[in-house]
Amino acid sequence: MKPSTKTIAALAAVPLTLLITTATFAADEIQRPNYTYVELDYVYGGVDIASADLNDQINKDTFHIGKGLALKGSVVLVEQLLLRASYYGGDSTWKDTLDVDVSSAVASVGWLAPTTDATGIDISLDYRKDDIDIKRKSDGEKADTDIKGVGISFGVRAAPSKSTEIGARVGWYEGDWDGAIGFNLNFAWNFGDRWGINASWDRIDSDVDGDELSNYELNQYAIGGRFYF
């Protein structure tokens, strides 16, 4: 089922509210968060899919992804050109019957608006590709589906204090996604100028314009470390 206009508006309002609140309380001397970093996360989450190739019981269940890693990073060029990239891979087993592997890759280029306080704002053009590989253990039969397309996202990062950061991003994707909402929320605690610990929640939910899948939802809960350079 496609996201409603009210749902899109509600999700888009989150980073805007975050921006206004943080700008009110952040001190003027605090600098904008550092956008040049690499991050490695451990991910726990779940994927929900709907497919005519799967029976009703599987379509109504959630594949819990108990293990997975995500590598993320961003860099700023010529002050306002923001490049971002991320890759996630995880696997799970459905009731000892199916093996499920999920991967997700995002590449992005955007404009980082000049700011005068502790808040950073960017508008980015994204390319996203997810791969879902389902294999039946009994006979090895596989269903492999790629979902890919371009989208636009809006991100906000803010520093309520010199050692803490909160952020949010909302994106809209087309192509195979057939209209997807992507959403991210994160909190970071930085110690020193080089290192930080980050916790985040990433979600994407979409109808799928494909032969095998008709709906796809991925939730990722992650914790990891950052290195700023």
C-alpha positions in Angstrom: 0.0 0.0 0.0 1.4 3.4 -1.0 2.2 5.9 1.8 -0.6 8.5 2.2 0.0 12.2 1.9 -0.6 12.6 5.7 2.1 10.1 6.4 4.5 11.9 4.2 3.7 15.2 5.7 4.1 13.8 9.2 7.5 12.3 8.5 8.7 15.4 6.7 7.8 17.5 9.8 10.1 15.6 12.1 13.4 17.1 10.8 11.9 20.5 10.6 10.7 20.4 14.2 14.2 19.1 15.2 15.8 22.0 13.4 13.6 24.6 15.1 14.0 23.1 18.5 17.8 22.8 18.3 18.3 26.2 16.9 16.5 27.6 19.8 18.5 25.9 22.5 22.0 25.6 20.9 24.6 28.1 21.9 25.9 30.5 19.2 29.5 29.5 19.5 28.9 25.8 18.8 29.9 24.8 15.3 28.0 22.9 12.7 28.4 19.1 13.0 31.4 17.5 11.2 30.2 16.0 7.9 33.5 14.4 7.0 33.6 10.9 8.6 33.4 7.1 8.2 31.2 4.9 10.4 30.9 1.2 11.0 27.7 -0.1 12.6 26.3 -3.4 13.9 22.7 -3.7 12.7 19.7 -5.6 14.1 16.4 -5.3 12.3 13.7 -6.9 10.2 12.4 -7.0 6.7 8.7 -7.5 5.6 8.0 -8.5 2.1 4.9 -9.5 0.0 5.2 -11.7 -3.1 3.0 -13.8 -5.2 5.7 -16.4 -5.1 5.4 -16.9 -1.3 2.5 -18.4 0.6 0.2 -16.3 2.8 1.9 -17.4 6.0 5.3 -16.0 4.9 3.8 -12.8 3.5 2.3 -12.0 6.9 5.5 -12.7 8.8 8.7 -10.7 9.5 12.2 -11.8 8.7 14.2 -10.8 11.7 17.8 -9.9 10.7 19.8 -10.8 13.7 23.2 -9.9 12.4 24.5 -7.5 9.8 27.0 -4.7 9.3 26.7 -1.2 7.8 29.4 1.0 6.5 28.6 4.7 6.1 30.5 7.9 5.3 30.3 11.4 4.0 32.6 14.1 2.8 32.3 17.8 2.0 34.0 19.3 -1.1 34.3 22.9 -1.9 32.4 23.9 1.3 28.9 23.0 0.1 29.1 19.9 -2.0 28.1 16.9 0.2 28.8 13.4 -0.9 27.3 10.5 1.1 27.4 6.7 0.7 26.4 3.7 2.7 26.2 -0.1 2.4 24.4 -2.6 4.6 24.3 -6.4 4.5 22.4 -8.8 6.7 21.0 -12.3 6.8 18.4 -14.3 8.7 16.5 -17.6 8.7 12.7 -18.0 8.6 11.7 -20.9 10.9 14.5 -23.0 9.7 12.9 -23.2 6.3 14.2 -20.2 4.3 17.5 -18.3 4.2 17.0 -14.6 3.7 19.8 -12.2 2.7 19.3 -8.5 2.4 21.7 -5.8 1.2 21.1 -2.0 0.7 23.4 0.5 -0.9 22.9 4.3 -1.2 25.0 6.9 -3.0 24.2 10.6 -2.8 25.3 14.0 -3.9 23.8 17.1 -2.3 24.0 20.8 -1.4 25.0 21.6 2.1 23.4 24.9 3.0 25.6 27.6 4.7 24.5 28.0 8.3 25.5 30.4 11.2 24.6 28.2 14.1 24.9 24.6 15.4 22.6 23.1 12.7 23.5 21.6 9.3 20.9 21.3 6.5 21.3 19.5 3.2 19.1 18.6 0.1 20.4 15.6 -1.8 19.8 13.5 -4.9 20.1 9.8 -4.0 20.5 6.5 -5.8 19.4 3.5 -3.8 19.6 -0.2 -4.6 18.3 -3.0 -2.3 18.7 -6.7 -3.0 16.6 -9.5 -1.4 17.7 -13.1 -1.8 15.4 -15.8 -0.5 16.5 -19.5 -0.7 14.4 -22.5 0.3 16.5 -24.9 2.3 14.7 -28.1 1.2 15.5 -27.8 -2.5 17.7 -24.7 -2.9 15.1 -22.8 -5.0 15.9 -19.1 -5.0 14.0 -15.8 -5.5 16.4 -12.9 -6.1 15.0 -9.4 -6.4 16.7 -6.1 -7.0 14.9 -2.8 -6.2 16.6 0.3 -7.4 15.8 3.9 -8.2 16.6 7.6 -7.6 15.1 9.9 -5.0 15.5 13.2 -3.2 16.1 13.5 0.5 16.2 16.3 3.1 18.6 16.0 6.1 19.1 18.0 9.3 22.0 17.5 11.8 22.3 19.6 15.0 24.6 19.9 18.0 22.8 20.7 21.2 26.2 20.6 22.9 29.8 20.2 21.8 29.8 16.4 22.5 26.3 15.5 21.3 24.5 15.4 17.9 21.0 14.6 16.8 19.9 14.1 13.2 17.0 13.2 10.9 16.5 12.5 7.2 13.4 12.0 5.1 13.6 10.8 1.5 11.3 9.9 -1.4 12.3 7.3 -4.0 10.9 6.3 -7.4 11.9 3.7 -10.1 11.4 0.1 -9.0 10.4 1.6 -5.6 7.1 2.9 -7.1 7.0 5.6 -4.4 9.0 4.9 -1.2 9.5 6.8 2.0 12.9 6.5 3.6 13.4 7.8 7.1 16.5 8.0 9.4 16.9 9.2 13.0 20.2 9.2 14.8 22.0 10.3 18.0 25.8 10.6 18.4 28.0 11.2 21.3 31.5 12.5 20.4 34.6 12.3 22.5 37.5 14.4 21.3 37.7 15.7 17.7 38.1 12.3 16.0 35.8 9.7 17.6 32.2 9.2 18.3 29.5 6.6 19.1 26.3 6.7 17.1 22.9 5.0 17.4 20.4 5.1 14.6 17.1 3.9 13.2 16.6 3.5 9.4 13.4 2.6 7.7 12.1 2.4 4.2 8.6 1.3 3.2 7.3 0.9 -0.4 5.2 -0.7 -2.9 7.5 -2.4 -5.5 7.2 -2.2 -9.2 8.7 -5.7 -9.9 7.8 -9.2 -11.1 8.5 -11.0 -7.8 7.9 -8.5 -5.0 4.8 -6.3 -4.5 5.8 -4.7 -1.1 9.1 -4.2 0.8 9.7 -2.8 4.3 13.2 -2.7 5.9 13.9 -1.5 9.5 17.4 -1.2 10.8 18.4 -0.5 14.4 22.2 0.2 14.6 24.9 1.1 17.0 28.5 1.8 16.0 31.5 4.1 15.9 32.6 7.1 13.9 35.9 8.4 12.9 36.1 12.1 11.8 38.8 13.2 9.5 
